[in-house]
Amino acid sequence: MPSADHIRAVFARYVDAVSRGDVEAVVALYAPDARVEDPVGSSPHVGAAAIRAFYAGSAGTVSLELEGHVRVAGREGAAAMIARTRGATPMIVETLDAMAFDDDGRITSMRAYWGPDGIRPAD
Amino acid sequence: MPSADHIRAVFARYVDAVSRGDVEAVVALYAPDARVEDPVGSSPHVGAAAIRAFYAGSAGTVSLELEGHVRVAGREGAAAMIARTRGATPMIVETLDAMAFDDDGRITSMRAYWGPDGIRPAD
């Protein structure tokens, strides 16, 4: 089972890679058959090709930071995050990502909790 | 579908009811066939009787507060929380609850993300 330290490190690498728009670094954190549901309730992206296409679609448009500590329970982790969009009208999106991991420490599932009423203009 | 406001209100009622040790108020927030996995990775408590027994076992021993805003995505919500245990050696447990809701606005699933390395002595 992946350690709590490993799971926390993956969350840190994830927010860094997303913020840098480094799609390959993001995809490398996922297992080949992983599932991304972003936002929760939407149709999931399954497998490396679909996940790559999903992140490529928003690469460079958002910076992401953790809000508070990552919570780790067994082979899963979750953390509140703040996303800031770049562009003419910067917005803040309050999100929260829940991830599950395989024995090799790769993400098998990511579910992002965010919605319209968690979005506001950036200061 | 339950509104975002409703989901946020249930989170507020949940932390209040748990903190007061009001088991029946907690159970009333759940659908009759709901599933509670606390912590994530443990054997779930399914159905009102099992859920009542689970909360009765810890009633009055912990106070719970939200850390940051509840995130809402469709019919699901998630929020980081701080639990403080009562007793001779008070502890702080960093947790995070993810909940799903039915059309009547009752909780159908609750998963609590917390683990050993998220526990520390209270100040």
gemmi code that builds the backbone of each chain (N, CA, C; Angstrom):
import gemmi

chains = {
    "A": [
        ("MET", (0.853, -1.196, 0.000), (0.000, 0.000, 0.000), (0.890, 1.248, 0.000)),
        ("PRO", (0.545, 2.269, -0.755), (1.357, 3.487, -0.757), (1.315, 4.154, 0.622)),
        ("SER", (2.424, 4.767, 1.016), (2.486, 5.420, 2.323), (1.717, 6.734, 2.302)),
        ("ALA", (1.376, 7.208, 3.505), (0.729, 8.519, 3.615), (1.651, 9.595, 3.042)),
        ("ASP", (2.951, 9.465, 3.310), (3.900, 10.451, 2.776), (3.881, 10.464, 1.247)),
        ("HIS", (3.803, 9.269, 0.647), (3.751, 9.212, -0.810), (2.494, 9.899, -1.330)),
        ("ILE", (1.360, 9.612, -0.702), (0.095, 10.205, -1.166), (0.155, 11.725, -1.048)),
        ("ARG", (0.689, 12.224, 0.060), (0.832, 13.685, 0.200), (1.758, 14.259, -0.881)),
        ("ALA", (2.829, 13.520, -1.175), (3.773, 13.996, -2.188), (3.119, 14.052, -3.564)),
        ("VAL", (2.262, 13.085, -3.867), (1.582, 13.096, -5.171), (0.634, 14.289, -5.269)),
        ("PHE", (-0.064, 14.586, -4.184), (-0.919, 15.786, -4.210), (-0.065, 17.029, -4.501)),
        ("ALA", (1.088, 17.132, -3.867), (1.961, 18.301, -4.084), (2.445, 18.347, -5.528)),
        ("ARG", (2.842, 17.173, -6.059), (3.302, 17.121, -7.454), (2.156, 17.444, -8.411)),
        ("TYR", (0.959, 17.005, -8.047), (-0.201, 17.247, -8.898), (-0.503, 18.738, -9.022)),
        ("VAL", (-0.595, 19.443, -7.902), (-0.923, 20.876, -7.982), (0.203, 21.636, -8.692)),
        ("ASP", (1.444, 21.186, -8.490), (2.563, 21.836, -9.175), (2.484, 21.615, -10.686)),
        ("ALA", (2.258, 20.367, -11.100), (2.237, 20.043, -12.532), (1.058, 20.715, -13.233)),
        ("VAL", (-0.099, 20.721, -12.580), (-1.261, 21.389, -13.179), (-0.975, 22.879, -13.321)),
        ("SER", (-0.391, 23.464, -12.287), (-0.131, 24.912, -12.309), (0.879, 25.286, -13.395)),
        ("ARG", (1.847, 24.393, -13.648), (2.834, 24.640, -14.695), (2.294, 24.303, -16.082)),
        ("GLY", (1.121, 23.692, -16.151), (0.578, 23.273, -17.438), (1.360, 22.119, -18.051)),
        ("ASP", (2.013, 21.329, -17.194), (2.834, 20.210, -17.655), (1.968, 18.952, -17.744)),
        ("VAL", (1.336, 18.784, -18.893), (0.368, 17.701, -19.074), (1.014, 16.336, -18.865)),
        ("GLU", (2.211, 16.127, -19.409), (2.844, 14.804, -19.269), (3.174, 14.493, -17.811)),
        ("ALA", (3.579, 15.508, -17.054), (3.861, 15.288, -15.630), (2.586, 14.921, -14.874)),
        ("VAL", (1.478, 15.519, -15.270), (0.194, 15.161, -14.640), (-0.165, 13.718, -14.998)),
        ("VAL", (-0.110, 13.403, -16.290), (-0.521, 12.065, -16.746), (0.342, 10.985, -16.099)),
        ("ALA", (1.625, 11.297, -15.869), (2.548, 10.319, -15.279), (2.163, 9.940, -13.848)),
        ("LEU", (1.354, 10.764, -13.197), (0.921, 10.451, -11.827), (-0.200, 9.414, -11.808)),
        ("TYR", (-0.830, 9.227, -12.976), (-1.996, 8.334, -13.062), (-1.611, 6.921, -13.512)),
        ("ALA", (-2.358, 5.927, -13.010), (-2.271, 4.574, -13.548), (-2.853, 4.588, -14.970)),
        ("PRO", (-2.424, 3.633, -15.822), (-2.861, 3.647, -17.226), (-4.376, 3.541, -17.410)),
        ("ASP", (-5.036, 2.879, -16.466), (-6.488, 2.685, -16.596), (-7.268, 3.563, -15.608)),
        ("ALA", (-6.677, 4.677, -15.220), (-7.300, 5.536, -14.196), (-8.557, 6.218, -14.716)),
        ("ARG", (-9.297, 6.783, -13.757), (-10.591, 7.402, -14.026), (-10.586, 8.792, -13.405)),
        ("VAL", (-10.905, 9.799, -14.204), (-10.952, 11.192, -13.742), (-12.379, 11.709, -13.900)),
        ("GLU", (-12.972, 12.135, -12.792), (-14.342, 12.676, -12.803), (-14.251, 14.121, -12.289)),
        ("ASP", (-14.306, 15.088, -13.205), (-14.000, 16.484, -12.882), (-14.896, 17.398, -13.707)),
        ("PRO", (-15.970, 17.962, -13.108), (-16.360, 17.837, -11.697), (-17.110, 16.543, -11.410)),
        ("VAL", (-17.227, 16.225, -10.125), (-18.035, 15.092, -9.682), (-19.423, 15.201, -10.304)),
        ("GLY", (-19.895, 14.107, -10.861), (-21.211, 14.089, -11.505), (-21.135, 14.186, -13.012)),
        ("SER", (-19.969, 14.567, -13.537), (-19.802, 14.651, -14.986), (-19.306, 13.313, -15.528)),
        ("SER", (-19.326, 13.174, -16.843), (-18.892, 11.939, -17.488), (-17.381, 11.756, -17.281)),
        ("PRO", (-16.959, 10.601, -16.774), (-15.530, 10.436, -16.456), (-14.644, 10.248, -17.687)),
        ("HIS", (-13.388, 10.637, -17.542), (-12.340, 10.393, -18.530), (-11.578, 9.157, -18.061)),
        ("VAL", (-11.570, 8.111, -18.880), (-10.983, 6.847, -18.456), (-9.813, 6.470, -19.360)),
        ("GLY", (-8.672, 6.194, -18.745), (-7.495, 5.774, -19.491), (-6.598, 6.949, -19.837)),
        ("ALA", (-5.319, 6.632, -20.089), (-4.296, 7.660, -20.267), (-4.606, 8.626, -21.412)),
        ("ALA", (-5.110, 8.110, -22.527), (-5.364, 8.988, -23.678), (-6.451, 10.006, -23.354)),
        ("ALA", (-7.524, 9.530, -22.739), (-8.625, 10.442, -22.393), (-8.200, 11.434, -21.322)),
        ("ILE", (-7.388, 10.958, -20.369), (-6.919, 11.835, -19.291), (-5.966, 12.890, -19.852)),
        ("ARG", (-5.083, 12.473, -20.752), (-4.159, 13.432, -21.388), (-4.949, 14.518, -22.131)),
        ("ALA", (-5.952, 14.100, -22.884), (-6.755, 15.060, -23.655), (-7.488, 16.029, -22.721)),
        ("PHE", (-7.968, 15.502, -21.612), (-8.686, 16.352, -20.656), (-7.765, 17.438, -20.092)),
        ("TYR", (-6.567, 17.058, -19.642), (-5.660, 18.047, -19.053), (-5.072, 18.974, -20.119)),
        ("ALA", (-4.860, 18.443, -21.315), (-4.340, 19.294, -22.406), (-5.320, 20.418, -22.721)),
        ("GLY", (-6.604, 20.128, -22.546), (-7.627, 21.123, -22.852), (-7.592, 22.345, -21.959)),
        ("SER", (-7.029, 22.191, -20.749), (-6.992, 23.332, -19.828), (-5.576, 23.727, -19.433)),
        ("ALA", (-4.574, 23.097, -20.082), (-3.174, 23.346, -19.703), (-2.834, 24.827, -19.791)),
        ("GLY", (-2.245, 25.341, -18.723), (-1.785, 26.720, -18.720), (-2.841, 27.746, -18.359)),
        ("THR", (-4.082, 27.292, -18.148), (-5.162, 28.253, -17.895), (-5.470, 28.412, -16.414)),
        ("VAL", (-4.836, 27.584, -15.568), (-5.213, 27.601, -14.157), (-4.003, 27.342, -13.264)),
        ("SER", (-3.956, 28.003, -12.131), (-2.988, 27.627, -11.104), (-3.758, 27.065, -9.928)),
        ("LEU", (-3.122, 26.125, -9.244), (-3.807, 25.331, -8.232), (-2.960, 25.331, -6.972)),
        ("GLU", (-3.598, 25.507, -5.822), (-2.854, 25.359, -4.569), (-3.705, 24.629, -3.543)),
        ("LEU", (-3.024, 23.947, -2.642), (-3.730, 23.263, -1.568), (-4.291, 24.275, -0.580)),
        ("GLU", (-5.461, 23.975, -0.038), (-6.028, 24.775, 1.059), (-6.066, 23.857, 2.279)),
        ("GLY", (-5.162, 24.050, 3.185), (-5.084, 23.151, 4.341), (-4.315, 21.879, 4.007)),
        ("HIS", (-4.350, 20.929, 4.920), (-3.572, 19.702, 4.780), (-4.306, 18.633, 3.986)),
        ("VAL", (-3.525, 17.810, 3.284), (-4.083, 16.626, 2.636), (-4.485, 15.628, 3.723)),
        ("ARG", (-5.697, 15.086, 3.601), (-6.148, 14.025, 4.499), (-5.865, 12.684, 3.831)),
        ("VAL", (-5.270, 11.747, 4.569), (-4.959, 10.430, 4.021), (-5.664, 9.360, 4.838)),
        ("ALA", (-6.353, 8.457, 4.151), (-7.040, 7.320, 4.777), (-6.705, 6.091, 3.956)),
        ("GLY", (-5.832, 5.245, 4.481), (-5.453, 4.041, 3.745), (-4.838, 4.397, 2.408)),
        ("ARG", (-5.418, 3.884, 1.328), (-4.868, 4.131, -0.006), (-5.582, 5.273, -0.714)),
        ("GLU", (-6.259, 6.120, 0.046), (-6.948, 7.263, -0.550), (-6.539, 8.556, 0.144)),
        ("GLY", (-6.727, 9.657, -0.559), (-6.434, 10.961, 0.017), (-7.397, 11.991, -0.539)),
        ("ALA", (-7.539, 13.102, 0.178), (-8.425, 14.171, -0.270), (-7.927, 15.494, 0.294)),
        ("ALA", (-8.134, 16.552, -0.466), (-7.686, 17.872, -0.016), (-8.504, 18.964, -0.691)),
        ("ALA", (-8.847, 19.984, 0.094), (-9.444, 21.195, -0.467), (-8.358, 21.954, -1.222)),
        ("MET", (-8.757, 22.603, -2.301), (-7.828, 23.344, -3.146), (-8.476, 24.635, -3.623)),
        ("ILE", (-7.620, 25.574, -3.980), (-8.068, 26.804, -4.615), (-7.472, 26.846, -6.022)),
        ("ALA", (-8.323, 26.967, -7.026), (-7.860, 27.126, -8.417), (-8.061, 28.583, -8.827)),
        ("ARG", (-7.067, 29.139, -9.486), (-7.172, 30.506, -9.994), (-7.000, 30.457, -11.499)),
        ("THR", (-7.998, 30.927, -12.218), (-7.896, 30.908, -13.671), (-7.091, 32.114, -14.142)),
        ("ARG", (-6.373, 31.906, -15.241), (-5.619, 32.989, -15.851), (-6.437, 33.551, -17.007)),
        ("GLY", (-6.152, 34.772, -17.381), (-6.863, 35.338, -18.518), (-7.412, 36.707, -18.189)),
        ("ALA", (-8.256, 37.197, -19.070), (-8.753, 38.571, -18.962), (-9.613, 38.768, -17.716)),
        ("THR", (-10.368, 37.729, -17.339), (-11.248, 37.828, -16.177), (-10.921, 36.705, -15.209)),
        ("PRO", (-9.864, 36.898, -14.398), (-9.432, 35.812, -13.500), (-10.523, 35.461, -12.490)),
        ("MET", (-10.695, 34.166, -12.286), (-11.703, 33.674, -11.355), (-11.028, 32.763, -10.337)),
        ("ILE", (-11.654, 32.661, -9.180), (-11.238, 31.708, -8.156), (-12.287, 30.606, -8.094)),
        ("VAL", (-11.821, 29.371, -8.145), (-12.705, 28.213, -8.055), (-12.318, 27.417, -6.813)),
        ("GLU", (-13.240, 27.310, -5.871), (-12.989, 26.480, -4.690), (-13.274, 25.037, -5.069)),
        ("THR", (-12.255, 24.204, -5.020), (-12.432, 22.814, -5.399), (-11.882, 21.915, -4.296)),
        ("LEU", (-12.059, 20.626, -4.477), (-11.590, 19.635, -3.501), (-11.407, 18.339, -4.264)),
        ("ASP", (-10.180, 17.806, -4.229), (-9.897, 16.598, -5.001), (-9.760, 15.389, -4.095)),
        ("ALA", (-10.436, 14.306, -4.456), (-10.309, 13.026, -3.765), (-9.643, 12.045, -4.718)),
        ("MET", (-8.587, 11.378, -4.244), (-7.822, 10.468, -5.100), (-7.660, 9.118, -4.419)),
        ("ALA", (-7.698, 8.048, -5.249), (-7.376, 6.702, -4.776), (-6.113, 6.243, -5.493)),
        ("PHE", (-5.346, 5.358, -4.851), (-4.028, 4.967, -5.347), (-3.897, 3.449, -5.432)),
        ("ASP", (-3.062, 2.994, -6.380), (-2.779, 1.567, -6.470), (-1.508, 1.232, -5.675)),
        ("ASP", (-1.137, -0.053, -5.693), (0.017, -0.485, -4.909), (1.315, 0.175, -5.367)),
        ("ASP", (1.339, 0.624, -6.616), (2.534, 1.290, -7.138), (2.515, 2.793, -6.863)),
        ("GLY", (1.488, 3.250, -6.147), (1.435, 4.666, -5.776), (0.909, 5.568, -6.879)),
        ("ARG", (0.321, 4.962, -7.904), (-0.260, 5.768, -8.983), (-1.738, 6.034, -8.700)),
        ("ILE", (-2.219, 7.164, -9.182), (-3.618, 7.528, -8.978), (-4.500, 6.642, -9.857)),
        ("THR", (-5.479, 5.975, -9.250), (-6.424, 5.165, -10.027), (-7.746, 5.900, -10.232)),
        ("SER", (-8.026, 6.850, -9.353), (-9.274, 7.607, -9.449), (-9.076, 9.004, -8.891)),
        ("MET", (-9.565, 9.989, -9.617), (-9.576, 11.361, -9.112), (-10.975, 11.902, -9.318)),
        ("ARG", (-11.552, 12.450, -8.248), (-12.875, 13.074, -8.332), (-12.744, 14.492, -7.781)),
        ("ALA", (-13.160, 15.482, -8.559), (-13.009, 16.893, -8.189), (-14.373, 17.481, -7.835)),
        ("TYR", (-14.505, 17.924, -6.602), (-15.758, 18.515, -6.106), (-15.715, 20.027, -6.294)),
        ("TRP", (-16.427, 20.503, -7.295), (-16.583, 21.951, -7.450), (-17.837, 22.206, -8.285)),
        ("GLY", (-18.369, 23.398, -8.128), (-19.585, 23.729, -8.853), (-19.753, 25.223, -8.988)),
        ("PRO", (-20.820, 25.635, -9.701), (-21.015, 27.044, -10.048), (-20.976, 27.987, -8.851)),
        ("ASP", (-21.519, 27.559, -7.724), (-21.589, 28.495, -6.596), (-20.287, 28.542, -5.796)),
        ("GLY", (-19.269, 27.805, -6.263), (-17.945, 27.891, -5.640), (-16.975, 28.683, -6.496)),
        ("ILE", (-17.515, 29.455, -7.444), (-16.688, 30.246, -8.365), (-16.971, 31.721, -8.122)),
        ("ARG", (-15.902, 32.527, -8.032), (-16.087, 33.976, -7.830), (-14.952, 34.719, -8.530)),
        ("PRO", (-15.166, 35.991, -8.838), (-14.082, 36.773, -9.431), (-12.887, 36.825, -8.491)),
        ("ALA", (-11.677, 36.759, -9.053), (-10.472, 36.890, -8.228), (-10.361, 38.322, -7.734)),
        ("ASP", (-9.715, 38.471, -6.583), (-9.574, 39.825, -6.010), (-8.749, 40.707, -6.944)),
    ],
    "B": [
        ("MET", (-33.125, 17.254, -7.846), (-31.773, 17.232, -7.259), (-31.710, 18.229, -6.110)),
        ("PRO", (-31.065, 17.870, -5.001), (-30.956, 18.818, -3.886), (-30.116, 20.030, -4.301)),
        ("SER", (-30.466, 21.181, -3.774), (-29.729, 22.401, -4.117), (-28.386, 22.441, -3.388)),
        ("ALA", (-27.490, 23.280, -3.932), (-26.204, 23.490, -3.261), (-26.432, 24.032, -1.851)),
        ("ASP", (-27.394, 24.934, -1.712), (-27.687, 25.485, -0.381), (-28.123, 24.392, 0.584)),
        ("HIS", (-28.956, 23.475, 0.082), (-29.394, 22.378, 0.950), (-28.203, 21.533, 1.388)),
        ("ILE", (-27.338, 21.192, 0.441), (-26.182, 20.349, 0.771), (-25.298, 21.046, 1.808)),
        ("ARG", (-25.065, 22.341, 1.623), (-24.276, 23.086, 2.621), (-24.957, 23.083, 3.986)),
        ("ALA", (-26.295, 23.220, 3.982), (-27.035, 23.240, 5.252), (-26.921, 21.889, 5.964)),
        ("VAL", (-26.930, 20.800, 5.191), (-26.816, 19.482, 5.818), (-25.431, 19.309, 6.437)),
        ("PHE", (-24.400, 19.783, 5.761), (-23.062, 19.732, 6.375), (-23.054, 20.496, 7.707)),
        ("ALA", (-23.674, 21.679, 7.724), (-23.708, 22.476, 8.962), (-24.481, 21.739, 10.052)),
        ("ARG", (-25.630, 21.141, 9.673), (-26.432, 20.415, 10.664), (-25.671, 19.181, 11.156)),
        ("TYR", (-24.923, 18.564, 10.242), (-24.161, 17.363, 10.601), (-23.091, 17.674, 11.652)),
        ("VAL", (-22.277, 18.690, 11.416), (-21.207, 18.992, 12.386), (-21.817, 19.441, 13.716)),
        ("ASP", (-22.949, 20.125, 13.653), (-23.622, 20.551, 14.886), (-24.155, 19.351, 15.660)),
        ("ALA", (-24.832, 18.456, 14.958), (-25.446, 17.300, 15.629), (-24.376, 16.364, 16.192)),
        ("VAL", (-23.304, 16.137, 15.427), (-22.218, 15.285, 15.937), (-21.602, 15.932, 17.179)),
        ("SER", (-21.388, 17.241, 17.122), (-20.748, 17.932, 18.245), (-21.612, 17.900, 19.504)),
        ("ARG", (-22.934, 17.933, 19.315), (-23.839, 17.873, 20.460), (-24.050, 16.437, 20.935)),
        ("GLY", (-23.549, 15.475, 20.165), (-23.770, 14.075, 20.524), (-25.218, 13.656, 20.330)),
        ("ASP", (-25.917, 14.338, 19.416), (-27.340, 14.060, 19.166), (-27.456, 13.006, 18.066)),
        ("VAL", (-27.428, 11.750, 18.491), (-27.399, 10.632, 17.544), (-28.618, 10.639, 16.634)),
        ("GLU", (-29.801, 10.883, 17.189), (-31.004, 10.839, 16.352), (-31.003, 11.955, 15.308)),
        ("ALA", (-30.476, 13.113, 15.667), (-30.392, 14.207, 14.695), (-29.423, 13.853, 13.568)),
        ("VAL", (-28.357, 13.154, 13.908), (-27.411, 12.711, 12.870), (-28.086, 11.692, 11.961)),
        ("VAL", (-28.706, 10.681, 12.564), (-29.324, 9.598, 11.786), (-30.416, 10.156, 10.869)),
        ("ALA", (-31.122, 11.192, 11.329), (-32.216, 11.778, 10.538), (-31.715, 12.426, 9.248)),
        ("LEU", (-30.422, 12.737, 9.186), (-29.871, 13.335, 7.963), (-29.638, 12.284, 6.879)),
        ("TYR", (-29.618, 11.020, 7.262), (-29.299, 9.927, 6.339), (-30.552, 9.294, 5.740)),
        ("ALA", (-30.443, 8.829, 4.499), (-31.450, 7.972, 3.899), (-31.438, 6.630, 4.635)),
        ("PRO", (-32.574, 5.911, 4.627), (-32.662, 4.658, 5.403), (-31.633, 3.608, 4.977)),
        ("ASP", (-31.248, 3.617, 3.711), (-30.320, 2.600, 3.212), (-28.922, 3.180, 2.988)),
        ("ALA", (-28.589, 4.235, 3.702), (-27.310, 4.924, 3.473), (-26.121, 4.078, 3.907)),
        ("ARG", (-24.949, 4.544, 3.481), (-23.694, 3.834, 3.704), (-22.691, 4.818, 4.304)),
        ("VAL", (-22.102, 4.440, 5.435), (-21.110, 5.284, 6.109), (-19.776, 4.542, 6.153)),
        ("GLU", (-18.743, 5.135, 5.563), (-17.397, 4.532, 5.547), (-16.472, 5.501, 6.270)),
        ("ASP", (-16.150, 5.185, 7.534), (-15.457, 6.140, 8.412), (-14.486, 5.397, 9.302)),
        ("PRO", (-13.170, 5.389, 9.013), (-12.533, 6.114, 7.920), (-12.644, 5.386, 6.584)),
        ("VAL", (-12.357, 6.110, 5.502), (-12.279, 5.517, 4.166), (-11.350, 4.303, 4.221)),
        ("GLY", (-11.820, 3.207, 3.651), (-11.030, 1.976, 3.638), (-11.486, 0.973, 4.684)),
        ("SER", (-12.289, 1.430, 5.660), (-12.812, 0.523, 6.684), (-14.132, -0.071, 6.219)),
        ("SER", (-14.595, -1.083, 6.943), (-15.848, -1.752, 6.601), (-17.016, -0.786, 6.803)),
        ("PRO", (-17.873, -0.627, 5.787), (-18.935, 0.377, 5.899), (-20.075, -0.052, 6.824)),
        ("HIS", (-20.748, 0.948, 7.386), (-21.973, 0.756, 8.153), (-23.131, 1.059, 7.219)),
        ("VAL", (-24.005, 0.082, 6.984), (-25.058, 0.238, 5.987), (-26.433, 0.133, 6.656)),
        ("GLY", (-27.264, 1.148, 6.415), (-28.624, 1.136, 6.950), (-28.712, 1.875, 8.278)),
        ("ALA", (-29.943, 2.301, 8.590), (-30.159, 3.175, 9.747), (-29.696, 2.549, 11.056)),
        ("ALA", (-29.954, 1.259, 11.253), (-29.600, 0.635, 12.536), (-28.081, 0.621, 12.727)),
        ("ALA", (-27.362, 0.250, 11.677), (-25.902, 0.203, 11.765), (-25.322, 1.603, 11.917)),
        ("ILE", (-25.920, 2.562, 11.233), (-25.431, 3.946, 11.311), (-25.698, 4.510, 12.711)),
        ("ARG", (-26.886, 4.226, 13.248), (-27.206, 4.681, 14.613), (-26.205, 4.098, 15.612)),
        ("ALA", (-25.919, 2.828, 15.494), (-24.983, 2.180, 16.428), (-23.587, 2.786, 16.304)),
        ("PHE", (-23.194, 3.093, 15.070), (-21.871, 3.673, 14.856), (-21.757, 5.026, 15.552)),
        ("TYR", (-22.731, 5.908, 15.347), (-22.656, 7.245, 15.959), (-22.882, 7.184, 17.472)),
        ("ALA", (-23.709, 6.247, 17.923), (-23.932, 6.109, 19.366), (-22.627, 5.747, 20.073)),
        ("GLY", (-21.779, 4.999, 19.379), (-20.519, 4.565, 19.971), (-19.560, 5.696, 20.285)),
        ("SER", (-19.718, 6.827, 19.576), (-18.787, 7.936, 19.804), (-19.507, 9.200, 20.266)),
        ("ALA", (-20.816, 9.084, 20.553), (-21.605, 10.275, 20.909), (-21.015, 10.987, 22.120)),
        ("GLY", (-20.831, 12.286, 21.976), (-20.356, 13.096, 23.095), (-18.854, 13.118, 23.274)),
        ("THR", (-18.131, 12.355, 22.449), (-16.678, 12.275, 22.641), (-15.911, 13.213, 21.716)),
        ("VAL", (-16.602, 13.867, 20.792), (-15.887, 14.651, 19.788), (-16.692, 15.893, 19.408)),
        ("SER", (-15.982, 16.994, 19.165), (-16.635, 18.150, 18.549), (-16.035, 18.325, 17.165)),
        ("LEU", (-16.857, 18.812, 16.258), (-16.500, 18.827, 14.844), (-16.760, 20.226, 14.307)),
        ("GLU", (-15.831, 20.740, 13.512), (-16.101, 22.016, 12.843), (-15.572, 21.980, 11.414)),
        ("LEU", (-16.211, 22.752, 10.557), (-15.765, 22.849, 9.170), (-14.453, 23.607, 9.105)),
        ("GLU", (-13.571, 23.189, 8.183), (-12.351, 23.934, 7.888), (-12.487, 24.436, 6.446)),
        ("GLY", (-12.776, 25.698, 6.278), (-13.015, 26.210, 4.929), (-14.436, 25.934, 4.476)),
        ("HIS", (-14.707, 26.197, 3.223), (-16.052, 26.086, 2.673), (-16.362, 24.677, 2.187)),
        ("VAL", (-17.641, 24.316, 2.275), (-18.114, 23.072, 1.675), (-18.062, 23.225, 0.157)),
        ("ARG", (-17.513, 22.234, -0.520), (-17.538, 22.192, -1.981), (-18.738, 21.360, -2.422)),
        ("VAL", (-19.506, 21.865, -3.379), (-20.680, 21.154, -3.881), (-20.529, 20.907, -5.376)),
        ("ALA", (-20.760, 19.669, -5.778), (-20.725, 19.277, -7.193), (-21.943, 18.408, -7.453)),
        ("GLY", (-22.946, 18.974, -8.119), (-24.155, 18.208, -8.406), (-24.813, 17.760, -7.119)),
        ("ARG", (-25.006, 16.459, -6.985), (-25.679, 15.938, -5.790), (-24.684, 15.456, -4.738)),
        ("GLU", (-23.447, 15.931, -4.815), (-22.447, 15.526, -3.830), (-21.779, 16.751, -3.226)),
        ("GLY", (-21.208, 16.570, -2.065), (-20.489, 17.647, -1.406), (-19.328, 17.088, -0.614)),
        ("ALA", (-18.338, 17.932, -0.324), (-17.179, 17.505, 0.458), (-16.610, 18.704, 1.183)),
        ("ALA", (-16.057, 18.450, 2.364), (-15.481, 19.540, 3.145), (-14.437, 19.007, 4.108)),
        ("ALA", (-13.343, 19.758, 4.240), (-12.356, 19.473, 5.277), (-12.956, 19.863, 6.624)),
        ("MET", (-12.594, 19.107, 7.648), (-13.117, 19.346, 9.002), (-12.010, 19.120, 10.021)),
        ("ILE", (-12.207, 19.722, 11.178), (-11.343, 19.474, 12.326), (-12.193, 18.844, 13.421)),
        ("ALA", (-11.777, 17.677, 13.887), (-12.454, 17.021, 15.009), (-11.573, 17.172, 16.249)),
        ("ARG", (-12.196, 17.497, 17.361), (-11.477, 17.593, 18.635), (-12.102, 16.596, 19.596)),
        ("THR", (-11.269, 15.676, 20.093), (-11.792, 14.696, 21.034), (-11.830, 15.294, 22.430)),
        ("ARG", (-12.831, 14.856, 23.206), (-12.928, 15.299, 24.589), (-12.326, 14.214, 25.490)),
        ("GLY", (-11.951, 14.591, 26.681), (-11.426, 13.596, 27.611), (-10.102, 14.027, 28.189)),
        ("ALA", (-9.447, 13.097, 28.835), (-8.231, 13.401, 29.585), (-7.092, 13.848, 28.670)),
        ("THR", (-7.037, 13.292, 27.480), (-5.971, 13.624, 26.534), (-6.591, 14.075, 25.223)),
        ("PRO", (-7.008, 15.336, 25.164), (-7.706, 15.811, 23.952), (-6.800, 15.750, 22.731)),
        ("MET", (-7.362, 15.304, 21.633), (-6.616, 15.191, 20.386), (-7.349, 15.970, 19.294)),
        ("ILE", (-6.578, 16.373, 18.289), (-7.148, 16.981, 17.089), (-6.997, 15.985, 15.945)),
        ("VAL", (-8.088, 15.745, 15.241), (-8.070, 14.845, 14.087), (-8.458, 15.658, 12.850)),
        ("GLU", (-7.548, 15.739, 11.907), (-7.868, 16.411, 10.642), (-8.610, 15.420, 9.765)),
        ("THR", (-9.852, 15.737, 9.457), (-10.651, 14.825, 8.660), (-11.262, 15.583, 7.482)),
        ("LEU", (-11.937, 14.860, 6.625), (-12.578, 15.454, 5.439), (-13.704, 14.516, 5.049)),
        ("ASP", (-14.919, 15.050, 5.021), (-16.077, 14.206, 4.744), (-16.612, 14.468, 3.337)),
        ("ALA", (-16.857, 13.399, 2.601), (-17.500, 13.471, 1.281), (-18.861, 12.810, 1.392)),
        ("MET", (-19.890, 13.514, 0.938), (-21.258, 13.006, 1.065), (-21.976, 13.054, -0.279)),
        ("ALA", (-22.825, 12.044, -0.527), (-23.720, 12.043, -1.690), (-25.151, 12.097, -1.179)),
        ("PHE", (-26.046, 12.677, -1.982), (-27.420, 12.947, -1.552), (-28.440, 12.375, -2.536)),
        ("ASP", (-29.620, 12.022, -2.004), (-30.695, 11.577, -2.885), (-31.605, 12.762, -3.244)),
        ("ASP", (-32.648, 12.454, -4.018), (-33.543, 13.526, -4.478), (-34.264, 14.222, -3.322)),
        ("ASP", (-34.398, 13.513, -2.207), (-35.055, 14.106, -1.045), (-34.077, 14.872, -0.162)),
        ("GLY", (-32.819, 14.950, -0.599), (-31.836, 15.725, 0.151), (-31.242, 14.986, 1.336)),
        ("ARG", (-31.476, 13.667, 1.393), (-30.882, 12.877, 2.479), (-29.536, 12.307, 2.029)),
        ("ILE", (-28.649, 12.118, 3.001), (-27.325, 11.577, 2.699), (-27.450, 10.092, 2.358)),
        ("THR", (-26.923, 9.696, 1.201), (-26.924, 8.273, 0.831), (-25.564, 7.625, 1.081)),
        ("SER", (-24.527, 8.449, 1.117), (-23.176, 7.930, 1.337), (-22.346, 8.990, 2.038)),
        ("MET", (-21.614, 8.568, 3.060), (-20.644, 9.450, 3.709), (-19.324, 8.688, 3.802)),
        ("ARG", (-18.256, 9.320, 3.338), (-16.914, 8.724, 3.433), (-16.019, 9.736, 4.138)),
        ("ALA", (-15.369, 9.328, 5.215), (-14.541, 10.233, 6.020), (-13.064, 9.903, 5.813)),
        ("TYR", (-12.332, 10.887, 5.293), (-10.903, 10.721, 5.028), (-10.100, 11.190, 6.237)),
        ("TRP", (-9.569, 10.251, 6.995), (-8.660, 10.598, 8.086), (-7.822, 9.371, 8.406)),
        ("GLY", (-6.683, 9.613, 9.012), (-5.784, 8.509, 9.332), (-4.828, 8.889, 10.439)),
        ("PRO", (-4.005, 7.923, 10.850), (-3.132, 8.102, 12.017), (-2.254, 9.349, 11.943)),
        ("ASP", (-1.737, 9.662, 10.756), (-0.794, 10.784, 10.690), (-1.509, 12.136, 10.612)),
        ("GLY", (-2.834, 12.127, 10.696), (-3.598, 13.364, 10.755), (-4.131, 13.634, 12.153)),
        ("ILE", (-3.547, 12.947, 13.143), (-3.978, 13.073, 14.545), (-2.819, 13.650, 15.362)),
        ("ARG", (-3.135, 14.649, 16.179), (-2.098, 15.240, 17.025), (-2.709, 15.683, 18.353)),
        ("PRO", (-1.888, 15.835, 19.379), (-2.425, 16.344, 20.641), (-3.005, 17.747, 20.450)),
        ("ALA", (-4.112, 18.036, 21.119), (-4.696, 19.384, 21.056), (-3.776, 20.342, 21.795)),
        ("ASP", (-3.856, 21.599, 21.386), (-2.995, 22.612, 22.020), (-3.372, 22.782, 23.493)),
    ],
}
model = gemmi.Model(1)
for chain_id, residues in chains.items():
    chain = gemmi.Chain(chain_id)
    for i, (resn, *xyz) in enumerate(residues, 1):
        res = gemmi.Residue()
        res.name, res.seqid = resn, gemmi.SeqId(i, " ")
        for name, pos in zip(("N", "CA", "C"), xyz):
            atom = gemmi.Atom()
            atom.name, atom.element = name, gemmi.Element(name[0])
            atom.pos, atom.b_iso = gemmi.Position(*pos), 0.0
            res.add_atom(atom)
        chain.add_residue(res)
    model.add_chain(chain)
structure = gemmi.Structure()
structure.add_model(model)
structure.setup_entities()
